[in-house]
């Protein structure tokens, strides 16, 4: 099923989701002390992009991630390497999820889409850490600093087994936890948020009568049937 949105509504929704994503990216992040190394911080800034992908489409969700990353770059503390890795992991999460859900807009389809997104972002996090983040941080700070922080959590770690322990005991469980949190929030609030946007733009359309725009209100459907309410409005 396709949702036809006016350009104004699309731009407005992307702006809202991008702003929320930036705020989450800049201000809502924290380490899980004692469970993972201090440089791994939980943050859920992918969640607004995931919502945008579900509501508007995969490329709109990717646009939210791109805007978030560009706004964050002037504040980088990792020579933009960390932002690049976050962008790759975000795209691996949002694009597969949104593409799958686009063709199966049911509760079961949403769960499958989110599960696929979680798997894809975990795989991308392994690739990004192994080939981008770890080489950068080791070169920038040295093995002694990295091992000093890592052995606080995993005393048995040595330079020889660092990569194995870090990937399997930190990267995989950390990113799985982070993606599951984003997926759960998205699944719980998506339907209500879509209704809210439909209400806001429905009210707006009463004041503008220039361009007719067909809007389809889509909701989670039962696994064996899909309910679509088509509303023709004028903006």
The 8 nearest C-alpha neighbors of each residue, nearest first, counted from 0:
[[1, 2, 102, 101, 104, 103, 217, 227],
 [2, 0, 3, 215, 101, 217, 55, 102],
 [1, 3, 215, 4, 214, 0, 55, 216],
 [4, 2, 214, 213, 1, 215, 5, 212],
 [5, 3, 214, 2, 8, 9, 6, 212],
 [4, 6, 8, 7, 212, 9, 3, 214],
 [7, 5, 9, 8, 10, 4, 11, 3],
 [8, 6, 10, 5, 9, 11, 4, 12],
 [7, 9, 11, 5, 6, 10, 12, 4],
 [10, 8, 6, 12, 11, 7, 13, 5],
 [9, 11, 13, 7, 12, 8, 6, 14],
 [12, 10, 8, 14, 9, 13, 7, 15],
 [11, 13, 15, 9, 14, 10, 8, 16],
 [12, 14, 10, 16, 15, 11, 17, 9],
 [15, 13, 11, 17, 12, 16, 10, 18],
 [14, 16, 12, 18, 17, 13, 11, 19],
 [15, 17, 19, 13, 47, 18, 14, 20],
 [18, 16, 63, 20, 14, 15, 19, 13],
 [19, 17, 21, 15, 20, 16, 14, 22],
 [18, 20, 22, 16, 17, 21, 23, 15],
 [19, 21, 44, 17, 23, 18, 22, 47],
 [22, 20, 24, 67, 18, 23, 19, 25],
 [21, 23, 19, 25, 24, 20, 26, 18],
 [22, 24, 27, 44, 20, 21, 26, 25],
 [25, 23, 21, 44, 22, 26, 20, 27],
 [26, 24, 22, 23, 21, 27, 71, 28],
 [25, 27, 23, 22, 24, 28, 21, 42],
 [28, 26, 23, 42, 24, 25, 29, 22],
 [29, 27, 42, 41, 40, 26, 24, 30],
 [28, 30, 40, 41, 31, 27, 42, 39],
 [31, 29, 40, 32, 37, 39, 41, 38],
 [32, 30, 34, 35, 33, 29, 40, 41],
 [33, 31, 34, 30, 35, 37, 36, 152],
 [32, 34, 152, 35, 31, 36, 151, 37],
 [33, 35, 32, 31, 152, 36, 169, 30],
 [34, 36, 169, 33, 31, 37, 32, 152],
 [37, 35, 149, 38, 39, 148, 152, 34],
 [36, 38, 39, 30, 35, 32, 148, 40],
 [39, 37, 36, 40, 30, 35, 148, 29],
 [40, 38, 37, 36, 30, 35, 41, 31],
 [41, 39, 30, 29, 28, 38, 42, 31],
 [40, 42, 28, 29, 30, 177, 39, 43],
 [43, 41, 28, 44, 27, 40, 24, 23],
 [42, 44, 45, 46, 181, 23, 41, 177],
 [43, 45, 20, 23, 24, 46, 42, 47],
 [46, 44, 48, 43, 47, 89, 49, 20],
 [45, 47, 49, 181, 44, 48, 43, 50],
 [48, 46, 50, 16, 49, 20, 45, 51],
 [49, 47, 60, 51, 45, 63, 50, 46],
 [48, 50, 46, 52, 93, 47, 51, 60],
 [51, 49, 47, 53, 52, 48, 185, 54],
 [50, 52, 60, 48, 54, 49, 53, 55],
 [53, 51, 60, 56, 57, 49, 97, 50],
 [52, 54, 50, 97, 51, 55, 56, 49],
 [53, 55, 51, 52, 50, 56, 193, 189],
 [56, 54, 52, 51, 53, 59, 57, 2],
 [55, 57, 52, 59, 58, 53, 97, 54],
 [58, 56, 52, 97, 60, 94, 59, 98],
 [59, 57, 61, 60, 56, 62, 52, 94],
 [58, 60, 62, 61, 57, 56, 52, 55],
 [59, 61, 52, 48, 51, 57, 63, 58],
 [60, 62, 58, 64, 59, 63, 65, 57],
 [63, 61, 59, 65, 60, 64, 58, 66],
 [62, 64, 17, 66, 60, 48, 61, 65],
 [65, 63, 67, 61, 62, 66, 48, 68],
 [64, 66, 62, 68, 67, 63, 69, 61],
 [67, 65, 69, 63, 68, 64, 62, 70],
 [68, 66, 64, 21, 70, 65, 69, 17],
 [67, 69, 71, 65, 66, 70, 64, 72],
 [70, 68, 66, 72, 71, 67, 65, 73],
 [69, 71, 67, 68, 72, 66, 73, 21],
 [70, 72, 68, 69, 74, 73, 67, 75],
 [71, 73, 75, 74, 69, 70, 68, 79],
 [74, 72, 75, 71, 70, 69, 79, 76],
 [75, 73, 72, 71, 76, 70, 25, 79],
 [76, 74, 72, 77, 73, 79, 78, 71],
 [75, 77, 78, 74, 79, 81, 72, 80],
 [76, 78, 79, 80, 75, 81, 82, 136],
 [77, 79, 80, 76, 75, 81, 82, 72],
 [80, 78, 82, 77, 81, 75, 83, 72],
 [81, 79, 83, 82, 78, 77, 84, 132],
 [80, 82, 84, 83, 79, 77, 85, 132],
 [81, 83, 85, 79, 84, 80, 86, 68],
 [84, 82, 86, 80, 81, 85, 79, 87],
 [83, 85, 87, 81, 86, 82, 127, 88],
 [86, 84, 82, 88, 83, 87, 89, 81],
 [85, 87, 89, 83, 84, 88, 82, 90],
 [88, 86, 84, 90, 89, 85, 91, 83],
 [87, 89, 91, 120, 85, 86, 90, 123],
 [90, 88, 86, 92, 91, 87, 45, 85],
 [89, 91, 93, 87, 92, 88, 94, 86],
 [92, 90, 120, 88, 89, 119, 93, 94],
 [91, 93, 116, 120, 89, 90, 94, 119],
 [92, 94, 49, 90, 96, 95, 97, 91],
 [93, 95, 57, 97, 96, 90, 98, 92],
 [96, 94, 98, 97, 116, 93, 99, 92],
 [97, 95, 112, 116, 93, 113, 99, 94],
 [96, 98, 57, 52, 100, 94, 53, 99],
 [99, 97, 101, 95, 100, 96, 57, 94],
 [100, 98, 112, 96, 101, 97, 102, 95],
 [99, 101, 103, 97, 102, 104, 98, 112],
 [102, 100, 98, 99, 103, 97, 104, 56],
 [101, 103, 100, 99, 104, 98, 0, 108],
 [104, 102, 100, 108, 101, 105, 99, 109],
 [103, 105, 100, 108, 101, 102, 219, 109],
 [106, 104, 220, 108, 219, 107, 103, 222],
 [107, 105, 109, 108, 219, 220, 110, 222],
 [106, 108, 110, 105, 109, 222, 111, 221],
 [109, 107, 105, 103, 111, 106, 110, 104],
 [108, 110, 112, 106, 107, 111, 100, 105],
 [111, 109, 107, 113, 112, 108, 114, 106],
 [110, 112, 114, 108, 109, 113, 115, 107],
 [113, 111, 96, 109, 115, 99, 110, 114],
 [112, 114, 116, 110, 96, 115, 111, 182],
 [115, 113, 111, 117, 116, 112, 110, 118],
 [116, 114, 118, 112, 113, 117, 119, 111],
 [115, 117, 92, 96, 113, 119, 114, 118],
 [118, 116, 114, 120, 115, 119, 178, 92],
 [117, 119, 115, 121, 116, 120, 122, 114],
 [120, 118, 116, 122, 121, 117, 91, 92],
 [119, 121, 92, 91, 123, 88, 117, 122],
 [122, 120, 124, 118, 123, 119, 174, 175],
 [121, 123, 119, 125, 120, 124, 118, 126],
 [124, 122, 120, 126, 125, 121, 88, 127],
 [123, 125, 121, 127, 126, 122, 88, 128],
 [126, 124, 122, 128, 123, 127, 129, 121],
 [125, 127, 123, 129, 124, 128, 130, 122],
 [128, 126, 124, 131, 130, 125, 129, 84],
 [129, 127, 132, 125, 133, 131, 126, 130],
 [128, 130, 126, 127, 133, 125, 131, 132],
 [129, 131, 127, 128, 126, 132, 134, 133],
 [132, 130, 127, 128, 134, 133, 129, 135],
 [133, 131, 128, 135, 134, 136, 127, 130],
 [132, 134, 136, 135, 128, 129, 137, 131],
 [135, 133, 137, 132, 136, 131, 138, 130],
 [134, 136, 132, 138, 133, 137, 139, 131],
 [137, 135, 139, 133, 138, 134, 140, 132],
 [136, 138, 141, 134, 140, 139, 135, 142],
 [137, 139, 135, 136, 141, 140, 134, 142],
 [138, 140, 136, 137, 135, 141, 134, 142],
 [141, 139, 137, 136, 138, 144, 142, 145],
 [142, 140, 137, 138, 143, 144, 139, 145],
 [141, 143, 145, 144, 137, 146, 140, 158],
 [142, 144, 146, 141, 145, 147, 140, 148],
 [145, 143, 147, 146, 142, 141, 140, 148],
 [146, 144, 142, 147, 148, 143, 149, 141],
 [147, 145, 149, 143, 148, 144, 150, 142],
 [146, 148, 144, 145, 149, 150, 143, 151],
 [149, 147, 146, 145, 151, 150, 36, 144],
 [148, 150, 146, 151, 36, 147, 152, 153],
 [151, 149, 154, 153, 152, 147, 148, 146],
 [150, 152, 149, 148, 153, 154, 147, 36],
 [151, 153, 150, 149, 33, 154, 36, 35],
 [154, 152, 150, 155, 156, 151, 149, 164],
 [155, 153, 150, 156, 151, 152, 149, 157],
 [154, 156, 153, 157, 150, 160, 152, 164],
 [157, 155, 154, 153, 161, 150, 160, 158],
 [158, 156, 159, 160, 161, 155, 146, 150],
 [157, 159, 161, 160, 156, 146, 142, 162],
 [158, 160, 157, 161, 162, 156, 163, 164],
 [161, 159, 157, 163, 158, 162, 164, 156],
 [162, 160, 158, 164, 163, 157, 159, 165],
 [161, 163, 165, 164, 160, 166, 159, 129],
 [164, 162, 166, 160, 165, 161, 167, 168],
 [165, 163, 161, 168, 167, 162, 166, 160],
 [164, 166, 169, 162, 168, 163, 167, 161],
 [165, 167, 170, 163, 164, 169, 168, 162],
 [168, 166, 164, 171, 165, 169, 163, 170],
 [169, 167, 164, 165, 166, 170, 172, 171],
 [168, 170, 165, 173, 166, 172, 171, 35],
 [169, 171, 166, 173, 172, 174, 165, 167],
 [170, 172, 174, 173, 167, 169, 175, 166],
 [173, 171, 175, 174, 169, 170, 176, 168],
 [174, 172, 176, 170, 175, 171, 169, 177],
 [175, 173, 177, 176, 171, 172, 121, 178],
 [174, 176, 172, 178, 173, 177, 171, 179],
 [175, 177, 179, 173, 174, 178, 172, 180],
 [178, 176, 174, 180, 175, 179, 173, 41],
 [177, 179, 181, 175, 180, 117, 176, 174],
 [178, 180, 182, 176, 181, 177, 183, 175],
 [179, 181, 183, 177, 178, 182, 184, 176],
 [182, 180, 46, 178, 184, 179, 183, 43],
 [181, 183, 179, 185, 180, 184, 113, 178],
 [184, 182, 186, 180, 185, 181, 179, 187],
 [185, 183, 187, 181, 186, 182, 188, 180],
 [186, 184, 182, 183, 189, 188, 187, 50],
 [185, 187, 183, 184, 189, 188, 182, 109],
 [188, 186, 184, 185, 189, 183, 190, 191],
 [187, 189, 191, 185, 190, 186, 192, 184],
 [190, 188, 192, 185, 191, 186, 187, 193],
 [189, 191, 193, 192, 188, 218, 194, 219],
 [192, 190, 194, 188, 193, 189, 195, 187],
 [191, 193, 195, 189, 194, 190, 188, 196],
 [192, 194, 196, 190, 195, 191, 189, 197],
 [195, 193, 197, 191, 192, 196, 198, 190],
 [194, 196, 192, 198, 193, 197, 199, 191],
 [197, 195, 199, 193, 198, 194, 200, 192],
 [198, 196, 194, 195, 200, 199, 201, 193],
 [197, 199, 201, 195, 196, 200, 194, 202],
 [200, 198, 196, 202, 201, 197, 195, 203],
 [199, 201, 203, 202, 197, 198, 204, 196],
 [202, 200, 198, 204, 203, 199, 197, 205],
 [201, 203, 200, 199, 204, 205, 198, 206],
 [202, 204, 200, 201, 205, 206, 199, 207],
 [203, 205, 234, 201, 207, 206, 202, 233],
 [206, 204, 203, 202, 207, 201, 234, 208],
 [205, 207, 204, 203, 208, 234, 202, 233],
 [208, 206, 234, 204, 205, 209, 233, 203],
 [207, 209, 234, 233, 210, 206, 204, 205],
 [210, 208, 234, 207, 211, 233, 204, 212],
 [209, 211, 234, 233, 208, 212, 207, 232],
 [212, 210, 233, 234, 232, 209, 213, 208],
 [213, 211, 233, 232, 5, 214, 210, 231],
 [212, 214, 231, 3, 232, 230, 215, 211],
 [215, 213, 3, 230, 4, 231, 2, 212],
 [214, 216, 229, 2, 230, 217, 228, 3],
 [215, 217, 228, 229, 214, 227, 218, 197],
 [218, 216, 227, 215, 228, 219, 2, 226],
 [219, 217, 220, 190, 216, 226, 227, 104],
 [218, 220, 105, 106, 104, 190, 221, 217],
 [221, 219, 105, 225, 226, 218, 106, 224],
 [220, 222, 224, 223, 105, 225, 106, 219],
 [221, 223, 107, 105, 224, 106, 220, 225],
 [224, 222, 221, 225, 220, 105, 107, 106],
 [225, 223, 221, 222, 220, 226, 105, 219],
 [226, 224, 220, 221, 227, 105, 223, 222],
 [225, 227, 220, 228, 224, 218, 217, 219],
 [228, 226, 217, 229, 225, 216, 215, 218],
 [227, 229, 216, 215, 230, 226, 217, 218],
 [230, 228, 215, 216, 227, 214, 231, 213],
 [231, 229, 214, 215, 232, 228, 213, 216],
 [230, 232, 213, 214, 212, 229, 233, 211],
 [233, 231, 212, 213, 211, 230, 234, 204],
 [234, 232, 211, 208, 212, 204, 210, 207],
 [233, 204, 207, 208, 210, 211, 209, 232]]
